[in-house]
Amino acid sequence: MRNTARWAATLGLTATAVCGPLTGSALAGQDAAPASLYAPSALVLTLAHGDSATMTTPVRAVTLSCSPTASGTHPDAMSACGELRGVGGDFDALRAREGVLCTKQYDPVIVTVDGVWQGKRVSYERTFSNECVKGSYGTSLFAF
Protein backbone atom coordinates (compact mmCIF):
# COMPACT_ATOMS: atom_id res chain seq x y z
CA MET A 1 0.00 0.00 0.00
CA ARG A 2 2.90 2.32 0.78
CA ASN A 3 4.30 1.81 -2.72
CA THR A 4 0.96 2.77 -4.24
CA ALA A 5 0.85 5.96 -2.18
CA ARG A 6 4.42 6.85 -3.20
CA TRP A 7 3.62 6.11 -6.84
CA ALA A 8 0.52 8.33 -6.73
CA ALA A 9 2.44 11.12 -5.00
CA THR A 10 5.24 10.91 -7.57
CA LEU A 11 2.79 11.06 -10.48
CA GLY A 12 0.96 13.98 -8.89
CA LEU A 13 4.16 15.95 -8.32
CA THR A 14 5.40 15.18 -11.85
CA ALA A 15 2.10 16.32 -13.38
CA THR A 16 2.20 19.52 -11.30
CA ALA A 17 5.81 20.22 -12.28
CA VAL A 18 5.17 19.66 -15.98
CA CYS A 19 1.68 21.13 -16.36
CA GLY A 20 1.78 23.82 -13.69
CA PRO A 21 3.81 26.34 -15.70
CA LEU A 22 1.65 25.74 -18.75
CA THR A 23 -1.60 26.61 -17.00
CA GLY A 24 -0.12 29.72 -15.42
CA SER A 25 1.15 31.10 -18.72
CA ALA A 26 -2.08 30.20 -20.47
CA LEU A 27 -4.12 32.12 -17.93
CA ALA A 28 -1.75 35.07 -17.92
CA GLY A 29 -1.78 35.38 -21.72
CA GLN A 30 -5.49 35.04 -22.43
CA ASP A 31 -5.62 38.47 -24.09
CA ALA A 32 -2.37 38.04 -26.01
CA ALA A 33 -2.46 36.92 -29.63
CA PRO A 34 -0.99 33.48 -30.24
CA ALA A 35 2.47 33.45 -31.75
CA SER A 36 2.64 32.00 -35.23
CA LEU A 37 5.54 30.21 -36.85
CA TYR A 38 4.51 31.35 -40.33
CA ALA A 39 2.55 34.14 -41.94
CA PRO A 40 -0.87 32.88 -43.02
CA SER A 41 -1.62 32.53 -46.72
CA ALA A 42 -5.18 31.50 -47.49
CA LEU A 43 -7.01 32.59 -50.63
CA VAL A 44 -10.36 32.10 -52.34
CA LEU A 45 -10.20 32.26 -56.13
CA THR A 46 -13.35 32.61 -58.22
CA LEU A 47 -14.06 32.48 -61.93
CA ALA A 48 -17.00 34.16 -63.65
CA HIS A 49 -18.06 35.00 -67.20
CA GLY A 50 -19.00 38.58 -68.02
CA ASP A 51 -17.69 42.11 -67.95
CA SER A 52 -17.78 42.82 -64.22
CA ALA A 53 -17.35 40.65 -61.13
CA THR A 54 -20.03 42.66 -59.34
CA MET A 55 -22.56 41.98 -62.10
CA THR A 56 -21.95 38.24 -62.50
CA THR A 57 -22.16 35.12 -60.39
CA PRO A 58 -19.04 32.98 -60.06
CA VAL A 59 -19.25 29.67 -61.87
CA ARG A 60 -16.28 28.18 -60.02
CA ALA A 61 -14.49 28.82 -56.74
CA VAL A 62 -11.49 27.17 -55.13
CA THR A 63 -9.51 27.64 -51.95
CA LEU A 64 -5.74 27.84 -51.79
CA SER A 65 -3.66 27.76 -48.63
CA CYS A 66 0.11 28.05 -48.98
CA SER A 67 1.34 28.06 -45.37
CA PRO A 68 2.62 25.91 -43.81
CA THR A 69 2.04 23.56 -46.75
CA ALA A 70 0.12 23.84 -50.01
CA SER A 71 -3.48 22.68 -49.63
CA GLY A 72 -7.06 23.55 -50.50
CA THR A 73 -9.50 22.67 -53.25
CA HIS A 74 -7.29 24.12 -55.99
CA PRO A 75 -6.50 21.25 -58.41
CA ASP A 76 -2.73 21.94 -58.29
CA ALA A 77 -2.18 23.75 -55.00
CA MET A 78 1.54 23.03 -54.82
CA SER A 79 2.31 24.55 -58.24
CA ALA A 80 -0.04 27.49 -57.65
CA CYS A 81 1.67 28.32 -54.34
CA GLY A 82 5.08 28.01 -55.99
CA GLU A 83 3.99 30.33 -58.76
CA LEU A 84 2.73 32.92 -56.25
CA ARG A 85 5.92 32.69 -54.20
CA GLY A 86 7.92 33.22 -57.41
CA VAL A 87 6.28 36.61 -57.97
CA GLY A 88 6.22 37.54 -54.30
CA GLY A 89 2.42 37.41 -54.17
CA ASP A 90 2.13 40.14 -56.83
CA PHE A 91 -0.72 38.94 -59.06
CA ASP A 92 -0.01 41.70 -61.58
CA ALA A 93 3.50 40.27 -62.07
CA LEU A 94 2.04 37.10 -63.62
CA ARG A 95 2.69 37.32 -67.34
CA ALA A 96 1.39 35.42 -70.34
CA ARG A 97 3.60 32.57 -71.47
CA GLU A 98 5.31 33.15 -74.79
CA GLY A 99 4.21 31.14 -77.77
CA VAL A 100 0.55 30.76 -76.72
CA LEU A 101 -1.77 31.68 -79.58
CA CYS A 102 -5.34 32.68 -78.79
CA THR A 103 -8.20 33.97 -80.91
CA LYS A 104 -9.30 37.57 -80.55
CA GLN A 105 -12.84 36.48 -79.70
CA TYR A 106 -14.22 38.57 -76.85
CA ASP A 107 -15.85 36.28 -74.30
CA PRO A 108 -14.69 37.84 -71.00
CA VAL A 109 -13.57 35.70 -68.08
CA ILE A 110 -13.14 37.29 -64.66
CA VAL A 111 -10.85 35.91 -61.97
CA THR A 112 -11.00 37.26 -58.43
CA VAL A 113 -8.71 36.49 -55.52
CA ASP A 114 -9.58 37.41 -51.94
CA GLY A 115 -7.91 36.46 -48.70
CA VAL A 116 -4.54 36.75 -47.00
CA TRP A 117 -1.10 36.36 -48.57
CA GLN A 118 1.78 36.09 -46.10
CA GLY A 119 -0.19 37.90 -43.43
CA LYS A 120 -1.44 40.75 -45.65
CA ARG A 121 -5.01 41.18 -46.88
CA VAL A 122 -5.30 40.89 -50.67
CA SER A 123 -8.12 41.55 -53.09
CA TYR A 124 -7.48 41.14 -56.80
CA GLU A 125 -9.67 41.12 -59.90
CA ARG A 126 -8.65 40.61 -63.49
CA THR A 127 -10.71 40.34 -66.67
CA PHE A 128 -9.28 38.24 -69.49
CA SER A 129 -10.68 38.60 -73.00
CA ASN A 130 -11.39 34.85 -73.20
CA GLU A 131 -10.61 31.49 -71.58
CA CYS A 132 -7.52 30.92 -73.74
CA VAL A 133 -5.96 34.22 -72.68
CA LYS A 134 -6.67 33.38 -69.02
CA GLY A 135 -4.96 30.02 -69.48
CA SER A 136 -1.88 31.66 -70.95
CA TYR A 137 -1.15 33.57 -67.73
CA GLY A 138 1.07 31.61 -65.42
CA THR A 139 1.01 27.87 -65.42
CA SER A 140 -1.31 26.82 -62.67
CA LEU A 141 -2.69 29.59 -60.44
CA PHE A 142 -5.63 30.43 -62.70
CA ALA A 143 -6.07 26.83 -63.94
CA PHE A 144 -9.11 25.75 -61.95
Secondary structure, 3 states (H helix, E strand, C coil): CHHHHHHHHHHHHHHHHHHHHHHHHHHHCCCCCCCCCCCCCEEEEEEEECCCCCCCCCCEEEEEECCCCCECCCCCHHHHHHHHHHCCCCHHHCCECCCCCCCCCCCCEEEEEEEEECCEEEEEEEEECCHHHHHHECCCCCCC
